[in-house]
Structure formats: structure tokens, C-alpha cells
């Protein structure tokens, strides 16, 4: 006991010393672009040993009303909500309402029988194979702002004829898993997810300004509006009071309330005292491989230190709760502007406070590293049909509009610290991005491909998907294949292979057959929704 007491005292002293070495100005500089009265911004809380060591808000909660953000401002949490949905499922299992190894069709029989049991545990660990409903909704010609009916979401999911993967074989992050889990809680317990979570989580922890927003008619005090950047330096409103889909998202909370939730990851006071341990348990694939996703939580190291984290982004909201459990250190960053790189900001704050405990990073650009030009180009992942593009500017490798920090001769970081490794293999350059410890992208460089007008016309025509209830029109304009979803403007497609085309927004269209020199169908692939099939409406009249 004396040793434990001494250790606690030493830890507290060290904590104070580290916190004292980080001037507030260094944190303020990270948020300086938003620290003005005419801008949306962020509310930030930095926690050490259960208490805030720094807490400040930057920018406005409402530009229309001129209300500043505070630590009590209530933000829409987006996917940060998933850990609360997972906790509700675990608590429902503790009370005997369900088992984590139940087949989901026990509670949602409307789901198709795909020939495999899909368990609640697989859904919690994102290995079920259910296609992501946000992506499906977009591919059907709609967008998030029109998505306001849980019944419509369920109908879209149950209309899918296939899965992303055999259940348990692969990790594929999908919002459909957690939307369905919220429905399971309601059907198993007789209480909505909002009611169950309030009774079993929010009230016991004293989270008085936290709720699952499942009723768009209720008033939420201190609710924050969200925004997107306009081209002229102003802002557009980017939020919806009708968006009341819960499970995958839907939580509303504040920096102050999330302190109580963060503290329970050490106290584990909810239910029978095993909830947190279950949330932090790594998922396991059918082949025994352990993944770095727990239950609504990412479990992966950052610069050599274990972390427990999740971010969220819907409409103009961007949120992050990043925890370093061994250091009892956490960062909460809640923002109401779509362009904020909240994950990167949370990690930059951690870089300031934990600098002496992280693995050292090599200089971003050094003369010892060769020219990155050989890494530039387009890379195709054959598993997901995803294409990544890397360019070089002023001697720096770039992707997604930003310079990639260099950490080795053939390795770079993306914007939030995930490593990208380039290797020469069998005469071809390959790129591999590891996100949260899992291979997110792995593909080989593809050479530029030019198809003739005649070749492109083989893919033109109208194609129908019953799964998405939408018709796509493919045309050739100025030597480029383009696709229009419903009555929307055409989106230009780039060739990745003779029968495969892609766009950054839509993913890949992989044509499956040719009949009479004209394609008879294709399948659409994105990271989170794969293999939706489209059939040509009129094979006899291609291009009309």
C-alpha cells in the first residue's frame, strides 16, 4: 500500500510538471483560425487524472445569434456516439435482455437471410458485412440532409441482396451495424435507445446535458449549430434539426459532460462493473486475427503509446475523444465546422503534453531521404477497388490536398498520423496505408490508361439497381465517361483498368460482362459498401 501511495503521489507530481510545461498559448495557436467572433469553432477539454488541466472554447455556437461556444455547449457527436450504443448493448446483455452472440435476425427478422449467422458481437466489432447505409443513401441519389426516417434506413438496409464480406472474416466499418444495434436495444428491452441510455448511463454518471436525439421535435438547450466554409471566406449553415437517426450517431453532449464519461473508463461504475472492459476488448476475426476495433472504440497505438479513441463527422459537426489510458490523459475536441481536421488537432495537443513519452519522429524532410517522385501516381486496391492518388510538389509528396510528413525513406504519415509505406515489388510500386493498426488500403501503381471513344461507348447506357432503387445514366462527353445518378449532374469517371472506372465521390464501377461489344452490367464498390449490382436496361440500344 505504501508503494502504491508513493506511486500515486509521484504520478500526480509528474502530471503537474508536464501540464505546467505546456503554455496555454501553444494550444491556442492550434485553434487560432477559429478564435474570432465571426467564425464557428471548437470547444476543447484536456484531462489529466480525472480533471481538466485546460478547458477553452474558440469561436461561435451560433453565427446568427452571436452566441459564443462554451464547455457546456451541446454538440452533435456523430460516430463518437457508437461507444454509448455499444455500452447500452452490453448493459442490456448484463440484465438478460439479450446475448452478444445472438443472431441479429432474432430481433430484426426483416433482415435477409444471407446464409450466415450475423451476431451482435460481430456487429459491435464491425465485422458483420452489412453495407453502410450512409453510402447506400448517397449512391441512391440522396444526401444526409434528406435522411430523417429510421424506417427508410431500415428499408434500405433490408433491400440489400449481399454483404461486404462473410460475417466475421473482415473488418469493414459500417454505420449500419450501430443503427441496427440501436433498434435491437429497443426491441429487446422495450425501451428506446434514448430511454435506455438515459436510465443506465447518463443519469448514473450525472451527464445532465447528454441525450440520444431520436425525436426532432424536442428542444435541446445550448444546442450548437454547424457550418461549412464558403468560397468567399464566409460560412454556410450545415446542420439539420430533423436528423434524428440514432445508434450509429445521434448522441448530443458537451465537453463538461464527457469528462464524467472519460472518468468512468477508469472507475467502471456502470452495471456490474465490466462494461468498460468489454468495450475495450479487441474484436477477433474468424481466422483468429485480433483487430484494433473494440466495441465502438478504436484501440491502436499512437507514436508508441496505446490509445482508446473515436471521432465523429456528420453534416458540419466534427468530434473527437482521444484517450491515453496509461497516462490517464485525454483530449476532447468538439467542433461545429466541417473543414476542421479534429483528429489531427487532438493528436497535436497530445504531442504537446506527452512529448517526452512519445517515440521520436524523424525530420519531415531531410537530405538523407531520396526524391519522392517515384512514389507519385495512382494506386488501385484490388480488394476494395479503391484508387489513391499521390503527387509531388516542391519536392514533397502530397495526397488529399496536403503535404504528407515524411518519417523514413519510403514511409509517410497521412494527415492524422497513420503510416503509408511504399515498396517496390515484382517491378511495381505498391502503397499500403495502415489505419488504427488495420490495413485500410493496399494497392499497386497503375499506369495511365487512355481509352478510345469507341471503347468508352461500350459502357454507355442506362443501368438499374433494385438494391438502391435508382437508375444511372452513363454517357461520353469530351472523351470522358461520366455517370449521372437519377436527375443529378454527371460525375466524370477515370479509367483504372479496361473495365473499371472510378471517381473520388462515388468509388469504383466495375463492369462485369460484355454482350455484343456492350457492357451488360456493373457493380459499385466503396470502402464501406461493396458489390451493389446494376443491370443494363436495354442491351439492344446502347448509349440511348
C-alpha positions as CSV (number, residue, x, y, z in Angstrom):
1,X,0.0,0.0,0.0
2,X,2.8,2.4,0.8
3,X,4.3,1.7,-2.6
4,X,1.0,2.4,-4.3
5,X,0.6,5.6,-2.4
6,X,4.0,6.7,-3.3
7,X,3.4,5.9,-6.9
8,X,0.2,7.9,-7.0
9,X,1.9,10.9,-5.4
10,X,4.8,10.6,-7.9
11,X,2.3,10.4,-10.8
12,X,0.5,13.5,-9.6
13,X,3.7,15.5,-9.2
14,X,4.8,14.4,-12.7
15,X,1.4,15.3,-14.1
16,X,1.5,18.8,-12.7
17,X,5.1,19.2,-14.0
18,X,4.1,18.1,-17.5
19,X,1.0,20.2,-17.6
20,X,2.9,23.2,-16.4
21,X,5.4,22.9,-19.2
22,X,2.7,23.4,-21.9
23,X,1.9,27.1,-22.2
24,X,-1.7,27.7,-23.0
25,X,-0.6,29.8,-26.0
26,X,0.6,26.6,-27.7
27,X,-2.9,25.1,-27.6
28,X,-4.4,28.4,-28.5
29,X,-2.2,28.6,-31.6
30,X,-3.7,25.3,-32.9
31,X,-7.2,26.9,-32.8
32,X,-6.3,30.4,-33.7
33,X,-8.1,30.2,-37.1
34,X,-11.4,29.8,-35.2
35,X,-10.8,32.1,-32.3
36,X,-12.8,35.0,-33.6
37,X,-16.4,36.3,-33.2
38,X,-17.4,35.7,-36.8
39,X,-16.4,32.1,-37.1
40,X,-17.6,28.7,-36.0
41,X,-15.0,26.9,-33.9
42,X,-14.3,24.3,-31.2
43,X,-14.7,23.5,-27.5
44,X,-11.7,21.7,-26.1
45,X,-11.1,19.9,-22.9
46,X,-7.7,18.4,-21.8
47,X,-8.0,15.9,-19.0
48,X,-5.3,14.6,-16.7
49,X,-6.1,12.2,-13.8
50,X,-9.8,12.9,-13.9
51,X,-9.7,16.7,-14.0
52,X,-9.4,19.3,-16.7
53,X,-5.9,20.8,-16.9
54,X,-7.1,23.0,-19.8
55,X,-10.5,23.9,-21.0
56,X,-11.3,26.6,-23.5
57,X,-13.7,27.3,-26.4
58,X,-12.9,29.1,-29.6
59,X,-15.5,30.7,-31.9
60,X,-19.3,30.8,-32.1
61,X,-22.0,28.4,-31.3
62,X,-24.4,30.4,-33.5
63,X,-23.3,32.9,-36.0
64,X,-26.9,34.1,-36.4
65,X,-27.3,34.8,-32.7
66,X,-23.8,35.8,-31.9
67,X,-23.6,33.2,-29.1
68,X,-20.0,32.0,-28.2
69,X,-19.1,28.4,-27.6
70,X,-18.5,27.2,-24.1
71,X,-17.7,23.9,-22.4
72,X,-21.4,23.5,-21.8
73,X,-22.3,23.9,-25.5
74,X,-24.2,20.8,-26.7
75,X,-22.8,19.3,-30.0
76,X,-24.0,16.5,-32.2
77,X,-21.4,13.7,-31.6
78,X,-21.9,11.8,-34.9
79,X,-19.9,8.5,-34.7
80,X,-18.4,9.3,-31.3
81,X,-21.9,8.1,-30.3
82,X,-21.1,4.5,-31.1
83,X,-19.3,3.7,-27.8
84,X,-22.5,4.7,-26.0
85,X,-24.6,2.5,-28.2
86,X,-22.2,-0.3,-27.5
87,X,-22.3,0.3,-23.8
88,X,-26.1,0.1,-23.9
89,X,-26.0,-3.2,-25.7
90,X,-23.5,-4.6,-23.1
91,X,-25.7,-3.4,-20.3
92,X,-28.8,-4.9,-21.9
93,X,-26.9,-8.2,-22.1
94,X,-25.9,-7.9,-18.4
95,X,-29.6,-7.6,-17.5
96,X,-30.5,-10.7,-19.5
97,X,-32.4,-8.9,-22.3
98,X,-30.1,-10.3,-25.0
99,X,-26.8,-12.1,-25.6
100,X,-23.9,-10.7,-27.6
101,X,-23.8,-13.9,-29.5
102,X,-27.4,-13.8,-30.6
103,X,-28.2,-13.8,-34.3
104,X,-29.4,-10.3,-35.1
105,X,-32.4,-11.7,-37.0
106,X,-33.8,-12.9,-33.6
107,X,-34.6,-9.2,-33.1
108,X,-34.8,-7.9,-36.7
109,X,-36.4,-10.7,-38.7
110,X,-36.9,-8.3,-41.6
111,X,-33.2,-8.6,-42.5
112,X,-32.5,-11.0,-45.3
113,X,-31.0,-14.5,-44.6
114,X,-27.6,-14.2,-46.2
115,X,-26.7,-17.8,-45.5
116,X,-24.6,-17.0,-42.4
117,X,-25.4,-16.1,-38.8
118,X,-24.6,-12.5,-38.1
119,X,-24.2,-11.9,-34.3
120,X,-24.5,-8.8,-32.3
121,X,-20.8,-9.2,-31.3
122,X,-19.8,-9.2,-34.9
123,X,-21.8,-6.0,-35.4
124,X,-20.2,-4.4,-32.4
125,X,-16.7,-5.2,-33.8
126,X,-17.7,-4.1,-37.4
127,X,-17.1,-7.5,-38.9
128,X,-20.7,-8.3,-39.8
129,X,-20.6,-7.4,-43.5
130,X,-23.6,-5.1,-43.5
131,X,-23.2,-2.3,-46.1
132,X,-23.0,1.2,-44.8
133,X,-26.4,3.0,-45.1
134,X,-24.9,6.5,-45.5
135,X,-23.0,5.3,-48.5
136,X,-26.1,3.4,-49.9
137,X,-28.2,6.5,-49.4
138,X,-25.7,8.7,-51.3
139,X,-25.4,6.1,-54.1
140,X,-29.2,6.1,-54.4
141,X,-29.1,9.8,-55.3
142,X,-29.8,11.4,-52.0
143,X,-27.7,13.1,-49.3
144,X,-27.6,13.3,-45.5
145,X,-29.8,16.3,-45.2
146,X,-32.7,14.3,-46.6
147,X,-32.1,11.3,-44.3
148,X,-34.6,11.7,-41.5
149,X,-36.6,8.5,-41.2
150,X,-35.4,5.4,-39.3
151,X,-37.9,3.4,-41.2
152,X,-36.4,4.5,-44.5
153,X,-32.9,3.5,-43.3
154,X,-34.1,0.0,-42.3
155,X,-35.9,-0.4,-45.6
156,X,-32.7,0.5,-47.5
157,X,-30.6,-2.0,-45.4
158,X,-33.0,-4.8,-45.7
159,X,-33.2,-4.3,-49.5
160,X,-29.5,-5.3,-49.9
161,X,-29.0,-8.7,-51.6
162,X,-25.4,-9.1,-50.5
163,X,-22.9,-8.3,-47.8
164,X,-19.5,-6.6,-47.9
165,X,-17.9,-9.8,-46.6
166,X,-18.6,-13.2,-45.0
167,X,-19.6,-12.3,-41.4
168,X,-16.5,-12.4,-39.1
169,X,-14.0,-12.7,-42.0
170,X,-13.1,-9.0,-42.4
171,X,-13.3,-5.7,-40.6
172,X,-15.3,-3.1,-42.6
173,X,-16.5,0.0,-40.7
174,X,-20.3,0.4,-41.3
175,X,-22.8,2.7,-39.7
176,X,-25.5,0.1,-40.5
177,X,-24.1,-2.1,-37.7
178,X,-24.8,0.5,-35.0
179,X,-28.1,1.7,-36.4
180,X,-29.3,-1.8,-36.2
181,X,-27.9,-2.3,-32.7
182,X,-29.9,0.7,-31.5
183,X,-33.0,-1.0,-32.9
184,X,-32.0,-4.3,-31.2
185,X,-31.9,-2.4,-27.8
186,X,-35.4,-1.1,-28.4
187,X,-36.9,-4.4,-29.4
188,X,-35.1,-6.5,-26.7
189,X,-35.7,-4.1,-23.7
190,X,-38.9,-2.4,-24.7
191,X,-37.2,0.9,-24.3
192,X,-35.8,3.2,-27.0
193,X,-32.1,3.6,-27.1
194,X,-32.6,7.1,-25.8
195,X,-34.6,5.9,-22.8
196,X,-32.3,3.0,-22.0
197,X,-29.1,5.0,-22.2
198,X,-30.5,7.8,-20.1
199,X,-31.5,5.4,-17.4
200,X,-28.4,3.2,-17.4
201,X,-25.6,5.6,-18.4
202,X,-26.4,9.4,-18.5
203,X,-28.3,9.6,-15.2
204,X,-25.9,7.4,-13.1
205,X,-22.9,9.4,-14.4
206,X,-24.5,12.8,-13.9
207,X,-24.4,13.6,-17.6
208,X,-27.2,16.1,-17.4
209,X,-26.8,17.6,-20.9
210,X,-26.4,14.4,-22.8
211,X,-29.1,12.5,-24.8
212,X,-29.7,10.4,-27.8
213,X,-31.6,12.7,-30.2
214,X,-34.3,10.4,-31.6
215,X,-37.2,13.0,-31.7
216,X,-36.7,16.0,-33.9
217,X,-39.5,17.9,-32.1
218,X,-37.7,18.2,-28.7
219,X,-35.9,21.3,-27.6
220,X,-32.2,20.8,-26.7
221,X,-30.9,23.7,-24.5
222,X,-27.5,25.1,-25.5
223,X,-27.6,23.2,-28.8
224,X,-24.8,24.2,-31.3
225,X,-25.4,25.0,-35.0
226,X,-23.0,23.7,-37.5
227,X,-21.4,25.3,-40.6
228,X,-19.4,24.7,-43.7
229,X,-16.9,27.0,-45.4
230,X,-18.0,29.1,-48.4
231,X,-15.6,30.0,-51.2
232,X,-15.6,33.7,-50.3
233,X,-14.4,33.2,-46.8
234,X,-17.8,33.2,-45.2
235,X,-19.8,30.3,-43.9
236,X,-22.9,28.3,-44.8
237,X,-25.2,26.7,-42.3
238,X,-24.7,22.9,-42.5
239,X,-26.9,21.3,-39.9
240,X,-30.3,19.6,-39.7
241,X,-32.8,19.6,-36.8
242,X,-34.7,16.8,-38.5
243,X,-31.8,14.4,-38.4
244,X,-32.9,12.0,-35.6
245,X,-31.2,8.7,-36.6
246,X,-29.6,7.1,-33.5
247,X,-27.3,4.2,-32.8
248,X,-24.7,4.9,-35.4
249,X,-24.8,8.5,-34.2
250,X,-27.4,10.8,-32.6
251,X,-25.7,11.5,-29.3
252,X,-25.7,15.1,-28.1
253,X,-23.3,16.1,-25.4
254,X,-20.8,18.7,-24.2
255,X,-17.1,18.9,-23.1
256,X,-18.2,19.1,-19.5
257,X,-20.4,16.0,-19.6
258,X,-17.8,14.0,-21.5
259,X,-15.5,14.4,-18.5
260,X,-17.8,12.1,-16.5
261,X,-17.8,9.5,-19.3
262,X,-14.0,9.7,-19.5
263,X,-13.6,9.2,-15.8
264,X,-15.8,6.0,-15.9
265,X,-13.2,4.4,-18.1
266,X,-11.1,4.1,-15.0
267,X,-13.9,3.7,-12.4
268,X,-16.1,1.3,-14.5
269,X,-19.1,2.0,-12.3
270,X,-21.9,1.2,-14.7
271,X,-23.9,-2.0,-14.4
272,X,-21.9,-4.9,-12.9
273,X,-18.6,-3.1,-13.5
274,X,-17.5,-4.9,-16.6
275,X,-18.8,-2.6,-19.3
276,X,-15.6,-0.7,-20.0
277,X,-13.5,-3.9,-20.1
278,X,-15.9,-5.3,-22.8
279,X,-15.9,-2.1,-24.8
280,X,-12.1,-2.2,-24.8
281,X,-11.9,-5.8,-25.9
282,X,-10.4,-6.3,-29.3
283,X,-12.5,-7.9,-32.0
284,X,-11.3,-11.2,-33.4
285,X,-11.8,-12.4,-37.0
286,X,-12.8,-16.0,-37.9
287,X,-9.2,-16.8,-38.6
288,X,-8.2,-15.7,-35.1
289,X,-6.6,-12.4,-36.1
290,X,-7.2,-9.7,-33.5
291,X,-8.3,-6.3,-34.9
292,X,-7.9,-2.9,-33.4
293,X,-11.6,-2.1,-33.1
294,X,-13.3,-2.8,-29.8
295,X,-16.9,-2.1,-29.3
296,X,-17.5,1.5,-30.6
297,X,-13.8,2.3,-30.0
298,X,-10.6,2.3,-31.9
299,X,-7.8,0.6,-29.9
300,X,-4.4,1.3,-31.5
301,X,-1.1,2.9,-30.6
302,X,-0.1,6.5,-31.5
303,X,3.6,7.2,-31.6
304,X,4.2,4.1,-29.4
305,X,1.6,4.7,-26.7
306,X,-1.8,2.8,-26.5
307,X,-4.9,4.9,-27.2
308,X,-8.6,4.4,-26.9
309,X,-10.4,6.8,-29.3
310,X,-13.2,7.6,-31.7
311,X,-14.1,10.5,-33.9
312,X,-17.3,11.6,-35.5
313,X,-18.3,13.7,-38.5
314,X,-21.8,14.3,-39.8
315,X,-23.1,17.5,-41.5
316,X,-20.9,20.3,-40.1
317,X,-20.0,18.6,-36.9
318,X,-16.6,17.2,-36.1
319,X,-15.8,15.5,-32.8
320,X,-13.0,13.5,-31.2
321,X,-12.4,11.9,-27.8
322,X,-8.8,10.6,-27.6
323,X,-7.6,8.8,-24.5
324,X,-4.2,7.6,-23.5
325,X,-5.1,5.2,-20.7
326,X,-1.6,4.5,-19.3
327,X,-1.1,8.3,-18.9
328,X,-4.6,9.0,-17.6
329,X,-4.6,11.7,-20.3
330,X,-7.5,12.5,-22.7
331,X,-8.4,15.2,-25.2
332,X,-11.9,16.2,-26.1
333,X,-12.3,18.3,-29.2
334,X,-15.9,19.2,-30.4
335,X,-16.2,21.5,-33.4
336,X,-19.1,22.9,-35.5
337,X,-17.2,23.5,-38.8
338,X,-17.0,20.8,-41.4
339,X,-13.5,21.7,-42.5
340,X,-11.8,21.2,-39.1
341,X,-9.4,18.2,-39.0
342,X,-10.4,17.4,-35.5
343,X,-8.5,14.1,-35.2
344,X,-5.3,15.8,-36.2
345,X,-5.8,18.6,-33.8
346,X,-6.4,16.2,-30.9
347,X,-3.2,14.4,-31.7
348,X,-1.3,17.7,-32.0
349,X,-2.5,18.6,-28.5
350,X,-1.2,15.2,-27.3
351,X,2.1,15.9,-29.0
352,X,2.4,19.0,-26.7
353,X,1.5,17.3,-23.4
354,X,3.2,13.9,-23.9
355,X,6.2,14.9,-26.0
356,X,8.7,13.3,-23.6
357,X,6.8,9.9,-23.7
358,X,6.3,9.5,-27.4
359,X,8.6,7.7,-29.9
360,X,10.7,10.3,-31.7
361,X,9.7,11.3,-35.2
362,X,12.3,11.8,-37.9
363,X,12.5,15.2,-39.5
364,X,9.8,15.7,-42.1
365,X,12.2,16.3,-44.9
366,X,15.9,15.6,-44.8
367,X,18.7,15.4,-47.3
368,X,19.1,11.7,-46.4
369,X,15.8,10.9,-48.0
370,X,15.6,10.4,-51.8
371,X,13.3,12.2,-54.2
372,X,9.7,11.1,-53.6
373,X,8.8,11.3,-57.3
374,X,8.9,7.5,-57.8
375,X,6.0,7.3,-55.3
376,X,3.7,9.6,-57.2
377,X,0.9,8.1,-59.2
378,X,-2.4,6.3,-58.9
379,X,-2.7,3.1,-56.9
380,X,-5.5,0.6,-57.1
381,X,-6.5,-1.7,-54.2
382,X,-8.0,-4.8,-55.9
383,X,-9.8,-5.9,-52.7
384,X,-11.9,-2.7,-52.4
385,X,-11.4,-1.3,-55.9
386,X,-10.3,2.0,-54.2
387,X,-7.9,4.3,-56.0
388,X,-5.4,6.6,-54.2
389,X,-3.6,9.4,-56.0
390,X,-0.2,10.8,-54.8
391,X,1.5,13.8,-56.4
392,X,4.8,15.7,-55.8
393,X,5.1,19.5,-55.3
394,X,8.2,21.3,-54.4
395,X,9.9,18.0,-53.5
396,X,7.1,17.0,-51.1
397,X,4.7,14.1,-51.5
398,X,1.1,15.1,-51.4
399,X,-2.3,13.5,-51.1
400,X,-5.8,14.7,-50.3
401,X,-4.6,18.3,-50.8
402,X,-1.9,18.2,-48.0
403,X,1.8,17.5,-47.7
404,X,2.5,14.1,-46.2
405,X,5.0,14.2,-43.4
406,X,8.0,12.0,-44.2
407,X,9.2,9.6,-41.5
408,X,11.5,7.3,-43.5
409,X,12.9,6.8,-46.9
410,X,9.8,5.0,-48.1
411,X,7.3,5.9,-45.4
412,X,5.0,8.9,-44.7
413,X,2.2,9.9,-42.4
414,X,-1.3,10.9,-43.5
415,X,-3.0,14.0,-42.0
416,X,-3.8,12.2,-38.7
417,X,-0.7,10.2,-38.2
418,X,-1.4,6.9,-40.0
419,X,1.6,5.4,-41.8
420,X,1.8,5.0,-45.6
421,X,4.5,2.7,-46.8
422,X,5.8,2.4,-50.4
423,X,7.6,-0.7,-51.6
424,X,9.0,-1.9,-54.9
425,X,7.6,-5.4,-55.5
426,X,7.9,-7.5,-58.7
427,X,8.8,-4.4,-60.7
428,X,5.8,-2.4,-59.5
429,X,5.5,0.2,-56.8
430,X,2.9,-0.6,-54.1
431,X,1.4,1.6,-51.3
432,X,0.0,0.4,-48.0
433,X,-1.9,2.6,-45.6
434,X,-2.4,1.2,-42.0
435,X,-5.2,3.0,-40.1
436,X,-5.7,2.2,-36.4
437,X,-3.5,-0.9,-36.9
438,X,-5.5,-2.3,-39.8
439,X,-4.7,-2.4,-43.5
440,X,-7.0,0.2,-44.8
441,X,-5.6,0.4,-48.3
442,X,-3.1,-1.7,-50.2
443,X,-2.5,-1.5,-53.9
444,X,-0.1,-1.2,-56.8
445,X,0.6,1.7,-59.0
446,X,-1.4,1.7,-62.2
447,X,-0.2,3.2,-65.5
448,X,-2.2,6.0,-67.1
449,X,-4.9,4.5,-69.3
450,X,-6.4,6.1,-72.3
451,X,-9.5,4.5,-73.9
452,X,-10.8,5.4,-77.4
453,X,-14.2,6.9,-78.0
454,X,-15.3,3.5,-79.4
455,X,-14.1,1.7,-76.3
456,X,-15.8,4.2,-73.9
457,X,-19.1,3.9,-75.8
458,X,-19.3,0.2,-74.9
459,X,-20.1,1.3,-71.4
460,X,-22.8,3.9,-72.1
461,X,-26.5,3.5,-71.5
462,X,-28.9,3.3,-68.6
463,X,-28.4,0.8,-65.7
464,X,-30.8,0.0,-62.9
465,X,-30.1,-1.2,-59.3
466,X,-33.0,-2.8,-57.4
467,X,-31.0,-2.7,-54.2
468,X,-30.7,1.1,-54.4
469,X,-33.9,1.7,-56.4
470,X,-32.0,4.1,-58.7
471,X,-31.1,4.3,-62.4
472,X,-27.6,5.5,-63.5
473,X,-27.1,7.1,-67.0
474,X,-23.6,6.7,-68.5
475,X,-22.5,8.9,-71.3
476,X,-19.3,10.0,-73.1
477,X,-18.5,13.7,-73.0
478,X,-15.3,15.2,-74.4
479,X,-13.6,11.8,-74.4
480,X,-14.5,11.0,-70.8
481,X,-17.0,8.5,-69.4
482,X,-19.5,10.2,-67.0
483,X,-22.3,8.9,-64.8
484,X,-25.4,10.7,-63.7
485,X,-27.4,9.4,-60.7
486,X,-31.1,10.0,-61.3
487,X,-31.5,13.6,-62.4
488,X,-28.3,14.8,-60.8
489,X,-25.4,16.4,-62.8
490,X,-23.0,13.8,-64.4
491,X,-19.8,12.9,-62.5
492,X,-16.7,12.3,-64.5
493,X,-15.1,8.8,-64.2
494,X,-11.4,8.0,-64.6
495,X,-10.3,4.6,-66.0
496,X,-8.3,2.4,-63.6
497,X,-8.4,-0.7,-65.7
498,X,-10.0,-1.6,-69.1
499,X,-13.3,-2.5,-67.4
500,X,-13.0,-0.4,-64.2
501,X,-13.7,3.3,-63.6
502,X,-13.7,5.5,-60.5
503,X,-14.4,8.9,-59.0
504,X,-13.4,10.1,-55.6
505,X,-17.0,10.6,-54.6
506,X,-18.7,7.5,-56.0
507,X,-16.0,4.9,-55.7
508,X,-15.5,2.3,-58.5
509,X,-17.7,1.0,-61.2
510,X,-16.5,-2.5,-62.2
511,X,-18.2,-3.7,-65.3
512,X,-19.0,-7.4,-65.1
513,X,-19.9,-8.6,-68.6
514,X,-19.9,-7.6,-72.3
515,X,-22.6,-8.7,-74.7
516,X,-22.4,-7.7,-78.3
517,X,-19.5,-5.4,-77.5
518,X,-21.5,-3.6,-75.0
519,X,-21.4,-3.9,-71.2
520,X,-24.5,-5.6,-69.7
521,X,-23.9,-4.5,-66.1
522,X,-21.5,-3.4,-63.4
523,X,-21.0,-3.4,-59.6
524,X,-20.3,-0.4,-57.4
525,X,-17.5,-0.6,-54.8
526,X,-16.7,1.9,-52.0
527,X,-14.8,1.3,-48.8
528,X,-17.9,0.7,-46.7
529,X,-20.5,-0.6,-49.3
530,X,-19.3,-3.1,-51.8
531,X,-20.7,-5.0,-54.7
532,X,-24.1,-3.3,-55.4
533,X,-25.2,-4.6,-58.8
534,X,-26.6,-2.7,-61.7
535,X,-28.1,-4.2,-64.8
536,X,-28.4,-2.6,-68.2
537,X,-31.9,-1.6,-69.1
538,X,-31.7,-2.0,-72.9
539,X,-28.9,-4.1,-74.3
540,X,-30.3,-3.6,-77.8
541,X,-29.8,0.1,-77.8
542,X,-26.5,1.0,-76.1
543,X,-25.9,4.7,-75.4
544,X,-29.5,5.7,-75.9
